Amino acid sequence: MIKVLLLSLLMASSAWAEPLDRIVAVVNDEVLLESELIEMEDTVRQQLRQRNAATPPKDILRKQVLERLIIQKVQIQKASRVGIRVGDDALNAALRQIADNNKMTLREFSRVLHDDGFDFGDFRETIREEMIISRLRKSLVEDKVTISDREIDSFVATQVAQGGAEEAYHLLHILISVPEAALPEEVQQAQDKLSKVQKLLSEGVDFSEVAAGYSDGQNALEGGDLGWRKQGELPSLFANIVPQLDVLSVSEVLRSGSGFHLVKLADKKSEEIHLVKQTLASHILIKTNELTSDEDAEKRLNSLRERIINGDDFSELARSNSDDTGSAIEGGSLGWSSTGAMVPEFEEKMNDLEAGEVGDVFKSRFGWHLIKVIERREENMAAEFKRLKARGQIRQRKIAEDLESWLRQLHDEAYIEYRNN
């Protein structure tokens, strides 16, 4: 009787029980369950609706979602093998950042997820997996990408050739004309005049002054000034020469049908202007230690400041007193620094000073400072920004290419079995 009752109970319980979760794929030694697939499908559908994007047919969507889950799984498995983990402290910090970005507290964010039908615990583990995958990709793909200066040069040159932002050149010009069908003595006269011009330039006479006195060009009276010319506006004779010149340098003698030419690159600029505020400053640093207290350092620097105000040379005192050995050799000079290059407490004090002014003694995380601002300027950093931008674009392209190859290799090396039952 008891056996019959137990059998009846077992049959009843099996009838009431929910069907077992079906395995849809085996990835190495782990399984993917249908419930995971359905949950991801729902998430993807919701994301597509939010973007107003068309949803693929159900069978295609399921195949795409399954492949996404598989590639996530093999990455998590790889991370486990190489020892990449995300602890609770890092995870909690990331969750707080997500909440902050949505202008909520973490408790409020959890409540909103719950109200939208999402389990916060599941969401938390999803974020942990995303962080693990991000660290894995950084370690095995992104950090291994290298970019050479030659690649950047080639990239920038290609952009210019394809009509990207080009340089503009400020040119000065000297022409020593030679008549058409010139007699040998006329050519010799022109060459003698050219030699005189070159001699004056080598002696340091200003190019504009020489042009005004000797050039046969139309702009001679303007000191040979041709103004600003873009690449496409350069005379064909200069087109391949000017881009190779350094600013303030003078070309070799160029010969054309009209005579002998010298061109000076007075300046150049990119059409893409990036003006950056820069400060030329010097400082004296006194570090604190077991022998030098804060009070001692401050007192010593105030004494040095008093001497400087009374006429002593800042550079000499920096050389003999500063604990910043790198700048002390240069008389305390920090060179030209752009906004954001210094620690905030230092930059704030430096920005309060006028050119030529010595500031009050103050303390930073490095010790006690005395600053003198020498000069300020706005520098066009277009070339630097262009190269920085090029480096970033090359890096992103390489990462995308390498990541695709790496993921394909990871997928191919994994044991994957699809279950259609």
N, C-alpha and C positions, 0 to 999 in steps of 0.2 A: 504493500500500500504506500509506504514511504517512497519507494523507488518510483512508483507511478506519479506521485505528487511532485517529486523533484523534476521528473522528465517533463511534466506539464508546465512547471514554472520556467524551465529552460526554454521550452518551445515558445512560451508566451513572451519571455524576455527577448528572444531573438526576433520575434515578430515586431516588437516595439522598437528594437534598436535601429539607429540610423545606419544607412549603408556605409561600408568601410570606404575611406578616402582612397581613390584609385591612383596608382603610380602612372605618371605620363612619360617619365624618362629616368634613366639611370645615368648619373654623371660621375665617373670614376667609382668611388665607393659610397656615393650618396644618391638619394632618390629625390625627384621632384614630384610633388603631389598635385593632383587636379585642383585641389582647393587653392594652392598657390597660384596656379595658372589662371583660374577664374578671378581671383582677387586682383592679379596684375592686369587682366583684360579689362576689368571694371575701372581700374585706375587710369589705364591708357585711354579708354573711351571718354572718361571725364576730362582728361587733359585735351583731347582732340576737340571736344565740345567747347571748352574754354577758349581755344584758339580759333573757333569757327572753321575747323578743318574737317574734311570729309572722312568718315569712318570706313575703312576697308571692309569687304565682305567678311563674315564671321570666320570662315575657314582660313582666309589669308591672315586676318588679324591674329587668330590663335597660333598660327605657325610662326609669325613674327615675334609674338610675345614669348612663345616657348624658347625661341633662339636667344632672346634677350635674357631670359632667366638662366639658360644654360651658360651663357658667357659670363653672367654675374657669378654663377656658382663656381666656374673654373677659376675666376679671379680670386674669389674668397678662399678657395682651396690653395691656390698658389701663395696667397698672403700668409696663410697658416703655416705652410711649409717653410717660408723664408723668415718667419718669426715676426710679422707685422701685426701689431695689436692696437686697439684704441681703448684706453682705460676710461673709467666712469668720469673722472675729472675732466678729461678732454671732451668727452661726449656731452657732459652737462654744460660746459662752456659753449659748445656749438649750439645746443638747444636754446640756451639763453640768448645767444646772438640771433637765432632765427626768430625768437619771440620779440626781441628788441626791434628787429627789422620790421615786424608787423605792429610795432608800438603797443606791445602787450607785456605783461609779466608772464613768467613761465606757467604759473597757475592758471592765468586767464587763457593762455594759448592752449593748455591741456583741456580746459573746459570747452573751448571752441571746437577742438578736434572731436571731442566726445559728442558734442551736439550735432556735428556733421557726420557722425556715424563711424569715426575712426578711433581705434583703440590706441591710447597714448603709448602703451608698452610696445605695441607693434611698430608704431611710428618711430619710437626711440631706437629700436633695433635696426630699422631701415636706415636711419641716419648713421648709425654705427657702421653698417656695411658700406655705405657710400664713402665714409671717411677712410675706411680700410682700403677700399679700391683706389681712392684718390692717392693715398700714401704709396700704395703698390705701384701705380703708374708713374708717380713722381720718381720713385727709387729706381725702377727698372727701365723706364723709357725716357721721361723728361730730363732727368739729371744727366743722362748720357748723350744728349744732343749737344753737338759742338758747332760753332759758327766761326769761320775764319774771316779775317779782314778782306781777303780776296773775294769771298762770297758777297760781302757787303758792298765792296767796290763794284762788282759786276751787277748786283741787283740795282744799285743806284744809277749806274750808267744805262742800264736797260730802261729804267723808268724815264730817264731824260730822253733817250732815243725814241721812246714811245709817246712822248709828249707830256711827260710829267713835269712837275715844277722845275724850272730851269734857272740857272744863274744869270744874273745881270752884271755887266762889267763896265766900270768907269775907266775910259781909255784916254791917254794922251798920245799924241802922234807927231812925229817929225818926218817930213818928206824932203829929200834932196832930189829934185827933179832932174831928169835926163831927157833931152829932146828926142823926138822920134828921128830915126835914121841919124843919130848923133855921130859926129866925127870922133875919132879917137881922142883928140885933145879935149873935146867937150866932156867925154866920159871921164877923162883924167881929172878935169876941173871938178866934176861932181864928186869923184872919189876923194880928192884933196879936201873938199868942203866937209865931206862925211867924216874924214879922219879928224878934222878940227872939232867937229861936234862930239865925236866919241871921246876925244881928249878932255874936253870941257866936262862932259858927264862923269868921266873917271876921276876928275879932280873935285867932284862934289857939287858942281854948279847945278842949280835946280833945273829939272827937265823943262818945266814951263818957261823958264827964263831963256833957255837955249832955243826952245821951239819958237818963241817970239822973235828971237834975233836971227835965226838961221833957216827955219822951216819954210818950204815953198808951198805948204799945204794951205787950204782955204781957211783953216782954223788957227793959223799961226798967231794972229794977234790975240787970240784967246788962250795963248800958251799951248796951242796944239790940242786943246780940250775937245774931244769928240763926244763927251757926255756919256750917259749910260746906254749901253747896247745889250740887248738880249742875244742869246746864241744865234738865233736865226737872223739877226740884224747885223752881225759882224761882217765886215768886208771879207770876201772870199779868201783874200790873201792872209787874213788874220785868223780865220775860223778855226783852224787846227792848232794855232800857236797860242792864242790868248788863254784858252782853258788850262793850258799846262803851266802858265806863269804863276809865280807867287806874287801876292800883293806887294806893290812898290818895286817889283823887278822890271827890268827892261829886256826886250827881246833881242835876239841876234839880228843882224842886218837882213832885211827881207828885200828881194829884188822883184820888181814888176816892170811892166812896159813903161810906166811913168817915172821910174827912178828907184832910189834906195829909201827904205822905210825903217824907222825905229818906232816901236810902240811900247808904252809903259802902262802896266796895270796899276792904276791909282787905288782902286778898291773893287770889291765885288760883293754881291749880296744875292741871297735867294729871294725869289718872289714870295716865298713862304717865310714871313718874318716872325721870329721868336725873340722878343726883347726880354732880357733877364737882368734884373737889378743885381749889381755886384759891388762889393766893398773890398777895398784894399786896406787892411788893418794890421797892426802889430800888437803884441801883448807880452806881458811878463807874468809868468806863472810861478807861484810859490806853493809847493805841496806840503800838506801836513803829515806828520809821522810821530814816532815816539819822542823825537827831539824837538819838533816844531809844532806847537799848538796852533789852534785857530787864531788865538789872540796874538801870538808871535808873528804869524804870517801876515795878518791884517796890519799890524803895526809896522812891519818891515816894508810892506808895499806902500803904505801911506807916507813913509819916510822917502821912498824912491819917488813917489808922485810929487812930493814937495820939491825935491831936487830938480825934477823935470820942469815943473812950473817955473822954477827960478833959473832955467836956462841949460841944465845938463842935457846931454844928448840921450834920447830914449833908446836908440839902437845900442849905444855903448853899454848902458845900464842893463839892457836885456841880455846882451852877450855875457855879462859877468854875473848876473843875478838870477836869470830865469831857469826854472827847473824843467822847462820844455826844451830839451836839448835839440830837437829837430829845428825849431824856429829860432832858438837862441843863436845858432850859427849864422842865421840871416838877420841878426839884429832884432829878433822878435817878429819878423814879418811872417804873416800867415798866407801871403799871396792873395790873389783875387778870389773871393768866395761868393758863390751865388746864394740867393735866398734859400733857406732850408738846409744849407750845408753844415751849419754849426748847431750845437745843442741849444735848445730853446732859451735857456737862461742866459747863455752867452750872446746869442743873436739879439735878444731883446735889449740888452745893455748896449751892444754895438750899434744897433739901429737908432738909439736915442742920441747918438753923438753926431755933431757936424764934422765935416772934413777938417782935419787939423786939430781937433779937440781931443783932450785926454780925459777919460771918464773917471768916475769914482771907483774905489776898490770894492770888489764884490766876490762872492763865493759861488762856485759851481760844483758839480759832482767831481771835478778833477782837481779842485784846489782853489786858491785865491788868485784873482786876476787883476791886472791893470791894463786897460786897452787904450790905444791911440788909433783913431781913424785917419788914414792918410788921404784917401780919395774915394769917390764913388763914381759909378758909370752905369749906363745901360748897354749891354752887349747883345748883339744879334747872334744868337746861338743856333741859327737855322741849320747850318751844316751839321752840327752835332745832333740836333733833334732829328734831322733827316736820316742820319746813320743809325741813331737809336731806334727810330721807327722801322727802318729797314731790318735791323737785327731782330726786332720783335716779330715782324712779318715772316722773316725766314724761319725763325724759331717755331712759330705756330704751324707753318707749313710742314716743317720737318717732324714736329711732334705728331701731327695728324697722320703723316705717312708712316712713321715708325710705329705709332700705336695701332694702326690698321694691320700692319704686317705682324706685329707682336700678338695681337688678339687672334689673328688667323692661325698663327703657329700654336698658340695656347690651346685653341679649339681642336686643331688637328692632332695634337699630342695627347689629348684627353680620350678616355674610353667613354663613349656616349652610346646609349642604347635607347631607342624610342619605343615606347609601349603604346600600341594602338588599341589594345583590348579595353 
